[in-house]
Amino acid sequence: MRTIKTIEPQAIDIELQSGEGPLLVAFLKRNEKYSGQVAVLEAACRTHGESVRCFLYNADYLDTATDRFAVKGTPTFLLFHDGREVNRLIGESDGATLDEFIDAAVTGLSDSVRS
């Protein structure tokens, strides 16, 4: 079962401003590693689905991500909260690395809310 949705440039602003909690967006190029990275993303989103909304940026629009989000290469995973980027993971990822990235970011957000 797919737990992530593909998002296009015009829809990302709506999600960023929704205020519905942290948002993870994966920027992946369709190449030989694409399906493996999508599987890693899906597993992480199943694990963290209660605390993070997950999206896969539409690969047809990666050129717009280069300018708008300073995505210089793929894969790149960006975590947003309250409309702004709070963390970034660059490069191919395995499940444990992506889980740690999400855990650290969500924990940091929780700690800052309590402060």
C-alpha positions as a Python dict, from the first residue, in 0.01 Angstrom:
ca = {
    (1, 'M'): (0, 0, 0),
    (2, 'R'): (139, 338, -102),
    (3, 'T'): (145, 584, 187),
    (4, 'I'): (293, 882, 5),
    (5, 'K'): (141, 1112, -252),
    (6, 'T'): (310, 1283, -543),
    (7, 'I'): (297, 1660, -514),
    (8, 'E'): (333, 1920, -786),
    (9, 'P'): (481, 2271, -750),
    (10, 'Q'): (146, 2449, -738),
    (11, 'A'): (17, 2225, -456),
    (12, 'I'): (319, 2241, -231),
    (13, 'D'): (239, 2593, -106),
    (14, 'I'): (-100, 2476, 17),
    (15, 'E'): (61, 2191, 210),
    (16, 'L'): (339, 2411, 349),
    (17, 'Q'): (91, 2667, 482),
    (18, 'S'): (-167, 2421, 612),
    (19, 'G'): (-17, 2412, 961),
    (20, 'E'): (-95, 2042, 991),
    (21, 'G'): (245, 1952, 1133),
    (22, 'P'): (578, 1849, 982),
    (23, 'L'): (600, 1777, 612),
    (24, 'L'): (861, 1554, 446),
    (25, 'V'): (916, 1604, 74),
    (26, 'A'): (1143, 1373, -127),
    (27, 'F'): (1304, 1500, -447),
    (28, 'L'): (1399, 1195, -655),
    (29, 'K'): (1517, 1169, -1014),
    (30, 'R'): (1376, 882, -1218),
    (31, 'N'): (1688, 672, -1259),
    (32, 'E'): (1807, 322, -1165),
    (33, 'K'): (1785, 403, -792),
    (34, 'Y'): (1439, 564, -806),
    (35, 'S'): (1230, 260, -710),
    (36, 'G'): (1461, 171, -421),
    (37, 'Q'): (1449, 523, -280),
    (38, 'V'): (1069, 534, -317),
    (39, 'A'): (1051, 207, -120),
    (40, 'V'): (1271, 356, 156),
    (41, 'L'): (1050, 666, 164),
    (42, 'E'): (730, 459, 179),
    (43, 'A'): (864, 249, 469),
    (44, 'A'): (969, 559, 662),
    (45, 'C'): (631, 721, 602),
    (46, 'R'): (449, 412, 726),
    (47, 'T'): (663, 424, 1041),
    (48, 'H'): (627, 800, 1097),
    (49, 'G'): (288, 861, 939),
    (50, 'E'): (134, 978, 1266),
    (51, 'S'): (390, 1257, 1309),
    (52, 'V'): (491, 1354, 953),
    (53, 'R'): (302, 1404, 626),
    (54, 'C'): (499, 1258, 335),
    (55, 'F'): (516, 1361, -28),
    (56, 'L'): (717, 1272, -335),
    (57, 'Y'): (788, 1580, -546),
    (58, 'N'): (678, 1521, -905),
    (59, 'A'): (999, 1432, -1094),
    (60, 'D'): (869, 1611, -1404),
    (61, 'Y'): (916, 1942, -1218),
    (62, 'L'): (1257, 1890, -1057),
    (63, 'D'): (1393, 2191, -1245),
    (64, 'T'): (1162, 2418, -1043),
    (65, 'A'): (1284, 2258, -719),
    (66, 'T'): (1641, 2345, -810),
    (67, 'D'): (1560, 2714, -795),
    (68, 'R'): (1289, 2727, -534),
    (69, 'F'): (1426, 2486, -274),
    (70, 'A'): (1798, 2491, -364),
    (71, 'V'): (1789, 2121, -450),
    (72, 'K'): (2126, 2067, -618),
    (73, 'G'): (2104, 1691, -659),
    (74, 'T'): (1885, 1393, -596),
    (75, 'P'): (1786, 1229, -381),
    (76, 'T'): (1720, 1517, -144),
    (77, 'F'): (1476, 1494, 148),
    (78, 'L'): (1345, 1820, 297),
    (79, 'L'): (1154, 1849, 621),
    (80, 'F'): (930, 2152, 663),
    (81, 'H'): (739, 2285, 962),
    (82, 'D'): (518, 2593, 975),
    (83, 'G'): (598, 2670, 613),
    (84, 'R'): (977, 2673, 647),
    (85, 'E'): (1253, 2421, 596),
    (86, 'V'): (1385, 2283, 924),
    (87, 'N'): (1620, 2011, 800),
    (88, 'R'): (1760, 1849, 485),
    (89, 'L'): (1909, 1509, 403),
    (90, 'I'): (2110, 1491, 82),
    (91, 'G'): (2203, 1172, -99),
    (92, 'E'): (2091, 815, -128),
    (93, 'S'): (1939, 693, 196),
    (94, 'D'): (1865, 362, 360),
    (95, 'G'): (1572, 306, 593),
    (96, 'A'): (1767, 354, 916),
    (97, 'T'): (1921, 682, 799),
    (98, 'L'): (1588, 827, 688),
    (99, 'D'): (1423, 712, 1013),
    (100, 'E'): (1697, 882, 1218),
    (101, 'F'): (1662, 1198, 1011),
    (102, 'I'): (1286, 1212, 1070),
    (103, 'D'): (1315, 1120, 1440),
    (104, 'A'): (1576, 1389, 1505),
    (105, 'A'): (1376, 1656, 1326),
    (106, 'V'): (1045, 1569, 1492),
    (107, 'T'): (1210, 1546, 1835),
    (108, 'G'): (1375, 1884, 1779),
    (109, 'L'): (1041, 2035, 1683),
    (110, 'S'): (873, 1887, 1991),
    (111, 'D'): (1149, 2020, 2216),
    (112, 'S'): (1125, 2371, 2070),
    (113, 'V'): (747, 2375, 2123),
    (114, 'R'): (794, 2284, 2491),
    (115, 'S'): (1060, 2555, 2545),
}
